[in-house]
Amino acid sequence: MNHIDIFYSSDDGLRLYARDYPGPAADSPVVLCLPGLTRNSKDFVGLAEVLQSTHRVICPDQRGRGRSQHDPKPENYRPERYVKDMLSLLDLLDIERVTLIGTSLGGLMSMLLMAAAPQRIAAAVINDIGPVVDPQGLARIAGYVGKTVPPRNWDEAAAQAEAINGSAFPDYQRADWQAMSRELFIQEGATPVLNYDPAISHAFASATAATNLWPLFDAMPPKPMLAIRGETSDILSEPTLREMTARLPQLKSVTIPGRGHAPTLGEPQARAAILQFLADARAG
């Protein structure tokens, strides 16, 4: 089923965008998919189409990404601001309760949303992020966000996608990198350009740097949660994931072989884990 394009205004006046994939019924449970730092709603197309048989799926572009307006104040590119935008979106759509699926930055937002509005969150899937961000991965991301040389054509865009993400997806072939480049870039004139505002890098270090989020994590409400980790992730370490499962009894986890940061959620193991988690959450 085709999605519906939604444009709405944030409380500070930005024009923001989200995809709305209707569920099978008017009262279908709702999933809110939150993408990573430089990513957008297109990341969840495959997952949304699968989940539509049982859920309504909302996939927003955060401010400065995709079809959402760039913020003239780069200091607003922060997780707390994005969370406010998501609550505005849920209010606009008159959605009282959602299950969250958040990748990387989207996972941090999920934890903040659970703390800010626990009554509105039914369950959460957190993809390759935790209360401690591995400094090695943080340095890698800081090294390219907003700093890449603009590609001259789509072949260069695919090569750039591979150069940045190659270690995380060692099995990808040329067609895979071409497909990823179409998610990371858009056509503007004769050349591809990044599908995000390079200014998101301005607040990145202060917003994400080695912050200790254990107090926030320990205060998570007793809702069903699933943590997904890429086997070679340089953002969510294996010791951090073990500590997460030790501290939060309701947390289930799965590690995706052959993946770094972050699994696409199209992997068979990730897809199966999410479908089972959502089925269990509905039954519970």
C-alpha positions as CSV (number, residue, x, y, z in Angstrom):
1,M,0.0,0.0,0.0
2,N,1.3,3.5,-0.8
3,H,2.2,5.8,2.0
4,I,0.6,9.2,2.6
5,D,2.8,12.3,2.7
6,I,2.3,14.4,5.8
7,F,3.7,18.0,6.2
8,Y,3.3,19.7,9.5
9,S,4.7,22.6,11.5
10,S,6.9,22.4,14.5
11,D,6.2,24.6,17.5
12,D,9.0,26.9,16.4
13,G,7.7,27.2,12.8
14,L,9.6,24.7,10.7
15,R,7.9,22.7,8.0
16,L,8.5,19.0,8.7
17,Y,7.7,15.8,6.9
18,A,6.6,12.2,7.6
19,R,5.5,9.2,5.7
20,D,2.3,7.5,7.0
21,Y,1.7,3.9,6.0
22,P,-1.9,3.0,6.9
23,G,-2.5,-0.2,8.7
24,P,-5.2,-2.8,8.0
25,A,-7.8,-1.1,10.3
26,A,-8.5,2.3,11.7
27,D,-7.5,1.2,15.2
28,S,-4.3,-0.7,14.1
29,P,-1.4,-0.3,16.6
30,V,1.1,2.4,15.5
31,V,4.8,2.1,15.0
32,L,6.9,5.3,14.9
33,C,10.3,4.7,13.1
34,L,13.1,7.1,14.0
35,P,16.2,7.2,11.7
36,G,19.8,7.8,12.4
37,L,21.8,11.0,12.4
38,T,22.3,11.5,8.7
39,R,19.4,9.3,7.6
40,N,15.7,9.8,6.7
41,S,12.3,8.1,6.4
42,K,13.4,6.2,3.3
43,D,15.5,3.9,5.5
44,F,12.3,2.2,6.7
45,V,10.5,1.6,3.4
46,G,11.0,-2.2,3.4
47,L,10.2,-2.6,7.1
48,A,7.1,-0.4,6.9
49,E,5.7,-2.4,3.9
50,V,6.1,-5.6,5.9
51,L,4.6,-4.2,9.1
52,Q,1.6,-2.7,7.3
53,S,-0.3,-6.0,7.5
54,T,-0.7,-5.5,11.2
55,H,0.4,-1.9,12.1
56,R,0.1,1.6,11.0
57,V,3.7,2.9,10.4
58,I,4.9,6.5,10.7
59,C,8.3,7.4,9.4
60,P,9.4,11.0,9.9
61,D,12.2,13.0,8.5
62,Q,13.8,14.9,11.4
63,R,14.4,18.6,10.9
64,G,17.3,19.2,8.5
65,R,16.9,15.8,6.8
66,G,15.0,14.5,3.8
67,R,11.9,16.6,3.0
68,S,11.9,18.4,6.3
69,Q,13.0,22.0,6.3
70,H,16.6,22.9,7.3
71,D,16.8,24.8,10.6
72,P,18.4,28.2,10.3
73,K,19.6,27.8,13.9
74,P,22.0,24.8,13.8
75,E,22.1,24.7,17.6
76,N,18.6,23.2,17.4
77,Y,19.9,20.0,15.8
78,R,19.7,18.2,19.1
79,P,17.9,15.0,20.4
80,E,15.7,17.0,22.8
81,R,14.5,19.2,20.0
82,Y,13.7,16.2,17.8
83,V,11.7,14.6,20.6
84,K,9.5,17.7,20.9
85,D,8.9,17.5,17.1
86,M,7.9,13.9,17.4
87,L,5.4,14.7,20.2
88,S,4.0,17.5,18.0
89,L,3.6,15.0,15.1
90,L,1.8,12.5,17.4
91,D,-0.5,15.3,18.6
92,L,-1.3,16.3,15.1
93,L,-2.2,12.8,14.1
94,D,-4.2,12.3,17.3
95,I,-2.1,9.2,18.2
96,E,-2.1,8.4,21.8
97,R,0.2,5.4,22.0
98,V,3.1,4.1,19.8
99,T,5.8,1.5,19.6
100,L,9.2,3.0,18.8
101,I,11.8,1.6,16.4
102,G,14.9,3.8,16.6
103,T,18.2,3.4,14.8
104,S,21.3,5.1,16.4
105,L,20.2,8.7,17.1
106,G,16.6,7.4,16.7
107,G,17.4,5.0,19.6
108,L,18.6,7.8,21.8
109,M,15.4,9.6,20.9
110,S,13.4,6.5,21.9
111,M,14.9,6.5,25.4
112,L,14.2,10.2,25.8
113,L,10.6,9.8,24.6
114,M,10.1,6.9,27.0
115,A,11.3,9.2,29.8
116,A,9.4,12.3,28.6
117,A,6.1,10.6,27.8
118,P,6.0,7.1,29.2
119,Q,2.2,6.9,28.9
120,R,2.5,7.3,25.1
121,I,5.0,4.5,24.5
122,A,3.9,0.9,24.4
123,A,7.3,-0.7,23.6
124,A,10.6,0.1,21.9
125,V,13.2,-1.4,19.6
126,I,16.6,0.3,19.9
127,N,18.9,-0.4,17.0
128,D,22.7,-0.3,17.7
129,I,22.8,2.4,20.4
130,G,23.0,2.4,24.1
131,P,23.7,4.5,27.2
132,V,27.4,4.6,26.3
133,V,28.6,5.6,22.8
134,D,31.9,4.0,21.9
135,P,34.4,6.8,21.4
136,Q,35.9,5.0,18.3
137,G,32.6,5.1,16.5
138,L,31.9,8.6,17.6
139,A,35.2,9.8,16.1
140,R,34.5,7.9,12.9
141,I,31.1,9.6,12.4
142,A,32.5,13.0,13.4
143,G,35.1,12.6,10.7
144,Y,32.6,12.6,7.8
145,V,29.3,14.2,8.9
146,G,29.0,17.4,6.9
147,K,32.6,17.1,5.7
148,T,32.4,14.9,2.6
149,V,33.4,16.2,-0.9
150,P,30.3,16.6,-3.0
151,P,30.1,13.9,-5.6
152,R,30.0,14.8,-9.3
153,N,27.7,12.0,-10.4
154,W,25.9,8.9,-9.0
155,D,28.9,6.6,-9.5
156,E,30.9,8.9,-7.2
157,A,27.9,9.0,-4.7
158,A,27.9,5.2,-4.6
159,A,31.7,5.1,-4.1
160,Q,31.3,7.6,-1.2
161,A,28.6,5.5,0.4
162,E,30.9,2.5,0.2
163,A,34.0,4.4,1.5
164,I,32.0,5.5,4.6
165,N,30.0,2.3,5.3
166,G,32.1,-0.5,3.8
167,S,33.3,-2.0,7.0
168,A,29.7,-2.2,8.4
169,F,28.4,-4.1,5.3
170,P,31.2,-6.3,4.1
171,D,28.9,-8.4,1.9
172,Y,27.5,-5.4,-0.1
173,Q,28.0,-5.4,-3.9
174,R,27.9,-2.5,-6.4
175,A,24.1,-2.6,-6.7
176,D,23.8,-2.3,-2.9
177,W,26.0,0.8,-2.7
178,Q,24.0,2.3,-5.6
179,A,20.8,1.7,-3.7
180,M,22.2,3.2,-0.5
181,S,23.4,6.3,-2.4
182,R,19.8,6.9,-3.4
183,E,18.9,7.0,0.2
184,L,21.8,9.3,1.2
185,F,21.6,11.7,-1.7
186,I,19.0,13.4,-3.9
187,Q,19.2,14.8,-7.4
188,E,19.6,18.5,-7.4
189,G,20.2,20.0,-10.9
190,A,22.8,17.8,-12.6
191,T,24.5,16.3,-9.5
192,P,23.6,14.3,-6.4
193,V,23.6,16.3,-3.1
194,L,23.4,15.1,0.5
195,N,19.9,14.5,1.8
196,Y,20.7,16.3,5.0
197,D,21.8,19.7,6.2
198,P,25.6,19.6,6.7
199,A,25.0,21.9,9.7
200,I,23.8,19.0,11.7
201,S,27.5,18.4,12.4
202,H,27.6,21.6,14.5
203,A,25.8,20.2,17.5
204,F,26.8,16.6,17.0
205,A,29.8,16.5,19.3
206,S,28.1,18.2,22.2
207,A,24.9,16.3,21.8
208,T,26.4,12.8,21.5
209,A,29.9,12.8,22.9
210,A,30.6,10.2,25.6
211,T,27.5,11.1,27.5
212,N,26.7,8.8,30.4
213,L,23.0,7.9,29.9
214,W,22.9,5.1,32.4
215,P,20.7,7.2,34.8
216,L,18.2,7.7,32.0
217,F,18.4,4.0,31.0
218,D,18.0,2.8,34.6
219,A,14.9,4.9,34.9
220,M,13.2,3.4,31.8
221,P,9.6,2.4,32.5
222,P,8.8,-1.3,32.6
223,K,7.8,-1.5,28.9
224,P,8.9,-4.3,26.5
225,M,12.2,-3.4,24.8
226,L,14.4,-5.0,22.2
227,A,18.0,-4.1,21.6
228,I,19.6,-4.9,18.2
229,R,23.4,-4.8,17.8
230,G,25.6,-5.2,14.7
231,E,28.2,-7.9,15.4
232,T,31.1,-5.5,14.6
233,S,29.5,-2.3,15.8
234,D,31.8,0.5,16.8
235,I,29.0,2.4,18.5
236,L,27.3,-0.2,20.7
237,S,29.9,-2.4,22.3
238,E,29.3,-6.0,23.4
239,P,30.0,-5.1,27.1
240,T,27.6,-2.2,27.0
241,L,24.9,-4.5,25.6
242,R,25.5,-7.1,28.3
243,E,25.2,-4.4,30.9
244,M,22.0,-3.2,29.4
245,T,20.4,-6.6,29.6
246,A,21.7,-7.0,33.2
247,R,20.2,-3.7,34.3
248,L,16.9,-4.0,32.5
249,P,15.2,-7.4,33.0
250,Q,12.6,-6.8,30.3
251,L,15.2,-6.0,27.7
252,K,15.6,-8.7,25.0
253,S,18.6,-8.5,22.6
254,V,19.8,-9.9,19.3
255,T,23.1,-9.5,17.5
256,I,23.2,-9.4,13.7
257,P,26.2,-11.3,12.2
258,G,28.3,-9.6,9.6
259,R,27.0,-6.1,10.4
260,G,28.6,-3.0,11.9
261,H,26.8,0.3,12.7
262,A,24.0,0.0,12.1
263,P,21.9,-2.9,10.9
264,T,19.4,-1.9,8.2
265,L,16.7,-4.0,9.8
266,G,16.3,-5.7,6.5
267,E,18.5,-8.5,7.6
268,P,16.6,-11.8,8.1
269,Q,17.6,-12.0,11.8
270,A,16.7,-8.4,12.5
271,R,13.4,-8.7,10.7
272,A,12.4,-11.9,12.4
273,A,13.3,-10.5,15.8
274,I,11.2,-7.3,15.3
275,L,8.2,-9.3,14.0
276,Q,8.3,-11.6,17.0
277,F,8.8,-8.7,19.4
278,L,5.9,-6.8,18.0
279,A,3.7,-10.0,18.1
280,D,4.7,-10.6,21.7
281,A,4.1,-7.0,22.7
282,R,0.6,-7.1,21.2
283,A,-0.2,-10.4,22.9
284,G,1.1,-9.0,26.2
